[in-house]
Amino acid sequence: MASPTDNQVVSRVREAAKRILGAERPNRKEPLSTDILKEIVEGADLSNILHLRNVWLYVLAYGGFFRSEEVLNIRMNHIHFHEGCMIIKVEKSKTDQLRQGDQVVIAQSGGSVCPVSLLKTYPRKLDIDPHSNEFIFRPLVKTKSSYKLTQKNKPISYTTFRDQLAKSLKNLIPDPSVYGTHSFRSGGASSAVNSGVNDRLFQKHGRWKSVAAKNGYIKDDISSQLSVSKSLEL
């Protein structure tokens, strides 16, 4: 039998109720800025393996507009270095329903938080075979002097990613809870758009299937918002 929820009267009542009560906006986390990312890197103790792993994770997630499940499932042999850039294979993505695969190209900038420069040192620092299929962001075990990667080939969990981010932000901002793992994707996206990156290339880099989905991640800076009224030449 037909569902009563599909009835036209029921549908109209539901829509009217939404207008009367107001539809709450989802509690989205704030985009992370490049300045805050740089503060995290500068404040980290890069001789500490835990800090080192976290910094690489944050910078890569930001530079590649990666979702948490995408960046956590990167394996060492998914990364290929070329002159002036690196190409990362995205084996599985939310928008890739047919599992055809995708790739992200990240340029080498030479800056203090350059993903390419940092990732080039990663295998040596954490003793990972650069040609292996090991997950690069694996759990760590405490040793007498520091940490080391577990032998089990599995990525860290989403919860670990989220909790480590909160700890990294604890002494930098008043309320770390306004940021989450998705803040890297939305932060990188917002920064690119506000810098005037070509819309088609921007959408391809973030692997969005629609303009509406892409626009949901962007937070325009004040100068971009002001450009609209300035163009009116009033």
C-alpha positions in Angstrom: 0.0 0.0 0.0 1.1 3.6 -0.6 2.7 5.3 2.4 0.4 8.0 4.0 3.5 10.2 4.3 3.5 10.5 0.5 0.1 12.0 0.5 0.0 15.6 -0.9 -1.9 17.0 2.1 0.6 15.4 4.6 3.5 16.8 2.5 2.0 20.3 2.5 1.4 20.3 6.3 5.0 19.2 6.9 6.3 22.0 4.8 4.0 24.5 6.5 5.3 23.3 9.9 8.9 23.8 8.8 8.1 27.4 7.8 6.3 28.1 11.1 8.9 26.5 13.4 11.9 27.3 11.3 14.3 24.7 10.1 17.5 24.6 12.2 20.8 24.9 10.4 23.0 21.9 11.0 25.7 22.6 13.6 28.6 22.8 11.2 32.1 23.3 12.5 34.0 26.5 11.6 36.6 26.4 8.8 40.2 26.3 10.0 42.3 29.2 8.8 45.8 28.9 7.4 47.1 31.1 10.2 45.7 28.7 12.9 47.2 25.8 11.0 50.6 27.5 11.0 50.3 28.2 14.7 49.7 24.5 15.3 52.8 23.5 13.3 55.0 26.2 15.0 53.8 25.2 18.5 54.3 21.4 17.9 57.4 19.6 19.2 58.5 17.9 15.9 61.0 15.7 17.8 57.9 14.1 19.4 56.5 11.4 17.0 52.9 11.9 18.1 53.1 15.7 17.3 54.9 14.9 14.1 52.2 12.5 12.9 49.4 14.9 13.8 51.1 17.8 12.0 51.4 15.8 8.8 47.8 14.7 9.1 46.5 18.2 9.6 48.6 19.7 6.8 47.6 17.0 4.3 43.9 17.2 5.2 44.0 20.9 4.6 46.0 21.0 1.4 44.0 18.2 -0.3 40.5 19.3 0.9 40.3 15.7 2.3 37.4 14.3 4.2 38.5 12.5 7.4 37.8 9.0 6.0 39.8 9.9 2.8 42.9 11.2 4.5 43.0 8.4 7.2 42.9 5.7 4.5 45.9 7.0 2.5 48.5 4.3 2.1 52.2 5.0 1.4 52.0 3.7 -2.1 49.1 6.1 -2.9 51.6 9.0 -2.8 53.8 9.7 -5.8 56.3 12.6 -5.8 57.1 14.5 -9.0 59.0 17.7 -9.8 57.3 20.5 -7.9 54.3 18.5 -6.7 52.9 15.2 -5.4 49.9 13.2 -6.6 47.8 11.3 -4.1 45.5 8.5 -5.2 42.1 8.6 -3.5 41.0 5.0 -3.5 37.6 5.4 -2.0 35.4 8.5 -1.6 31.9 9.4 -0.6 31.2 10.9 -4.0 32.8 8.0 -5.9 30.0 5.5 -5.7 31.3 3.3 -8.5 34.8 3.1 -6.9 36.5 4.4 -10.0 39.2 6.2 -7.9 40.4 9.8 -8.1 43.6 11.7 -7.4 44.6 15.0 -5.7 47.5 17.0 -7.0 49.3 19.2 -4.4 52.0 21.8 -5.4 55.2 22.2 -3.5 55.2 25.7 -2.0 58.4 25.6 0.0 56.5 27.3 2.9 56.6 26.3 6.6 53.5 24.1 6.2 54.1 22.8 2.7 52.5 19.3 2.5 54.9 18.1 -0.2 58.0 19.1 1.8 56.7 17.5 5.0 55.5 14.3 3.4 58.8 13.7 1.7 60.4 13.3 5.1 57.6 11.2 6.5 58.7 7.6 5.6 62.2 8.2 7.0 61.0 9.8 10.2 58.5 7.0 11.0 60.5 4.2 9.4 57.9 3.4 6.7 58.8 1.7 3.4 58.0 4.4 0.8 56.8 1.7 -1.6 54.6 -0.3 0.9 50.8 -0.4 1.2 51.0 0.6 4.8 48.5 3.2 6.1 50.6 6.3 6.8 48.5 7.6 9.8 48.6 4.6 12.1 48.1 4.3 15.9 51.2 4.8 18.1 52.5 3.0 21.1 54.4 4.6 23.9 58.1 3.7 24.3 60.5 4.7 27.1 61.7 7.8 25.2 59.0 8.5 22.7 56.4 6.8 20.5 56.5 4.4 17.5 54.0 3.1 15.0 52.1 -0.1 15.7 53.0 -3.1 13.6 49.3 -3.7 12.8 48.5 -2.1 9.5 45.4 -0.1 10.3 44.6 3.7 10.3 43.8 5.7 13.4 40.1 6.1 14.1 38.0 9.2 13.5 37.7 9.6 17.3 41.5 9.7 17.6 41.8 12.3 14.8 39.1 14.5 16.5 40.6 14.2 20.0 44.1 15.0 18.9 42.9 18.1 17.0 41.2 19.3 20.2 44.4 18.9 22.1 46.4 20.7 19.5 44.0 23.6 19.6 43.7 23.7 23.4 46.2 26.4 24.0 45.7 28.4 20.8 42.0 29.3 20.9 39.4 29.9 23.7 36.9 27.2 22.4 38.4 24.3 20.4 35.0 22.7 20.1 34.1 25.1 17.2 36.5 23.1 15.1 36.3 19.5 14.0 38.0 17.2 11.5 35.9 18.6 8.7 37.3 22.1 9.4 40.4 21.2 7.4 38.4 20.5 4.3 36.2 23.6 4.7 39.2 25.7 5.7 41.3 24.8 2.7 38.3 25.3 0.4 37.4 28.7 1.9 41.0 29.9 1.6 41.3 28.8 -2.0 38.0 30.5 -3.0 38.9 33.7 -1.3 42.2 33.7 -3.1 40.4 33.6 -6.4 41.1 30.0 -7.5 39.3 29.0 -10.7 35.8 27.6 -9.8 36.1 24.5 -12.0 39.6 23.6 -10.7 38.5 24.2 -7.2 35.5 21.8 -7.5 37.7 19.2 -9.1 40.4 19.5 -6.3 37.7 18.9 -3.7 36.0 16.1 -5.6 32.5 17.7 -5.3 29.9 16.5 -7.7 27.7 19.6 -7.6 28.1 23.3 -7.2 25.5 23.3 -4.3 27.6 20.7 -2.4 30.7 22.7 -3.0 29.2 26.0 -1.8 28.2 24.5 1.5 31.8 24.3 2.5 32.8 27.8 1.8 33.0 30.8 4.2 33.6 34.0 2.3 36.0 36.4 3.9 34.8 40.0 4.5 36.7 41.4 1.5 35.0 39.0 -0.8 31.6 39.9 0.6 32.3 43.6 0.3 33.3 43.2 -3.4 29.6 42.7 -4.3 28.5 46.2 -3.1 31.7 47.8 -4.2 31.0 46.6 -7.8 27.8 48.7 -7.8 29.9 51.8 -7.7 27.3 53.6 -5.6 
